[in-house]
Amino acid sequence: MEDVRDFYPEDLVFGNEASAATGVPLPVIRKWASRGLINRFAGDPRQYSGQGHEFKTMYALPEVERRAATYKPNSAKRPKTTSRAA
């Protein structure tokens, strides 16, 4: 995790924007933050208050981009193949 003093306000984006910019699904970005791999920041309530925005947590895009460079989608839902002889 990087020092938060290395980020500028323009580096902060909402989760949906970080997902669109990197191609990493939003739940994966949230999981990285919950594990402490990336920082999360409280958004500015003036930007979303009363406008129906559901995204309140912000992430530093440079940090998400660095983590996304090594991201490989997990194919956990791939059906298992059995190799039994009949």
MOWO-V31790 format. One record per residue. RES is the residue in one small letter. SS is DSSP state (@ for helix, = for strand, . for the rest). PSI is psi in radians with two decimals (* if undefined). OMEGA is omega in degrees with one decimal (999 if undefined). Layout:
BEGIN
res=RES ss=SS psi=PSI omega=OMEGA
res=RES ss=SS psi=PSI omega=OMEGA
END
This chain:
BEGIN
res=m ss=. psi=2.46 omega=-176.3
res=e ss=. psi=2.84 omega=176.3
res=d ss=. psi=2.24 omega=-176.4
res=v ss=@ psi=-0.27 omega=178.1
res=r ss=@ psi=-0.17 omega=179.3
res=d ss=@ psi=-0.07 omega=-177.5
res=f ss=. psi=2.61 omega=176.1
res=y ss=. psi=2.73 omega=-179.8
res=p ss=@ psi=-0.57 omega=180.0
res=e ss=@ psi=-0.19 omega=175.9
res=d ss=@ psi=-0.32 omega=-175.6
res=l ss== psi=2.28 omega=179.1
res=v ss== psi=2.76 omega=174.8
res=f ss== psi=2.83 omega=-176.3
res=g ss=@ psi=-0.71 omega=-179.5
res=n ss=@ psi=-0.58 omega=177.8
res=e ss=@ psi=-0.69 omega=177.6
res=a ss=@ psi=-0.68 omega=179.0
res=s ss=@ psi=-0.76 omega=179.7
res=a ss=@ psi=-0.63 omega=-177.3
res=a ss=@ psi=-0.51 omega=-174.0
res=t ss=@ psi=-0.34 omega=-177.0
res=g ss=. psi=0.09 omega=178.2
res=v ss=. psi=2.30 omega=179.7
res=p ss=. psi=2.55 omega=-178.9
res=l ss=@ psi=-0.71 omega=177.7
res=p ss=@ psi=-0.54 omega=178.1
res=v ss=@ psi=-0.73 omega=178.1
res=i ss=@ psi=-0.75 omega=177.8
res=r ss=@ psi=-0.69 omega=179.8
res=k ss=@ psi=-0.71 omega=176.5
res=w ss=@ psi=-0.75 omega=-179.3
res=a ss=@ psi=-0.70 omega=-179.4
res=s ss=@ psi=-0.48 omega=177.7
res=r ss=. psi=-0.08 omega=178.6
res=g ss=. psi=0.27 omega=-179.5
res=l ss=. psi=-0.48 omega=175.1
res=i ss=. psi=2.80 omega=178.5
res=n ss=. psi=2.62 omega=170.3
res=r ss== psi=2.60 omega=-175.6
res=f ss== psi=2.57 omega=175.1
res=a ss== psi=2.33 omega=179.3
res=g ss=. psi=2.96 omega=178.5
res=d ss=. psi=2.00 omega=-176.9
res=p ss=@ psi=-0.43 omega=179.0
res=r ss=@ psi=-0.37 omega=-179.1
res=q ss=@ psi=-0.45 omega=-175.5
res=y ss=@ psi=-0.15 omega=-176.7
res=s ss=. psi=2.15 omega=175.4
res=g ss=. psi=0.08 omega=-178.9
res=q ss=. psi=0.07 omega=176.8
res=g ss=. psi=0.20 omega=178.6
res=h ss=. psi=2.33 omega=179.3
res=e ss=. psi=-0.18 omega=-177.2
res=f ss=. psi=2.00 omega=-178.9
res=k ss=. psi=-0.39 omega=179.7
res=t ss== psi=2.43 omega=180.0
res=m ss== psi=2.69 omega=-179.9
res=y ss== psi=2.67 omega=177.0
res=a ss== psi=2.01 omega=-175.7
res=l ss=@ psi=-0.73 omega=178.6
res=p ss=@ psi=-0.64 omega=179.9
res=e ss=@ psi=-0.72 omega=178.2
res=v ss=@ psi=-0.68 omega=179.4
res=e ss=@ psi=-0.69 omega=178.0
res=r ss=@ psi=-0.72 omega=178.9
res=r ss=@ psi=-0.62 omega=-177.7
res=a ss=@ psi=-0.40 omega=-179.1
res=a ss=. psi=-0.47 omega=-179.7
res=t ss=. psi=0.14 omega=-177.2
res=y ss=. psi=2.31 omega=173.7
res=k ss=. psi=2.17 omega=-179.3
res=p ss=. psi=2.41 omega=179.5
res=n ss=. psi=2.25 omega=179.8
res=s ss=. psi=0.90 omega=-176.0
res=a ss=. psi=-0.40 omega=-177.7
res=k ss=. psi=0.18 omega=178.4
res=r ss=. psi=2.32 omega=179.9
res=p ss=. psi=2.47 omega=-179.8
res=k ss=. psi=2.43 omega=177.0
res=t ss=. psi=2.43 omega=177.3
res=t ss=. psi=2.46 omega=-179.0
res=s ss=. psi=0.95 omega=178.5
res=r ss=. psi=2.40 omega=176.4
res=a ss=. psi=2.35 omega=-177.6
res=a ss=. psi=* omega=999
END
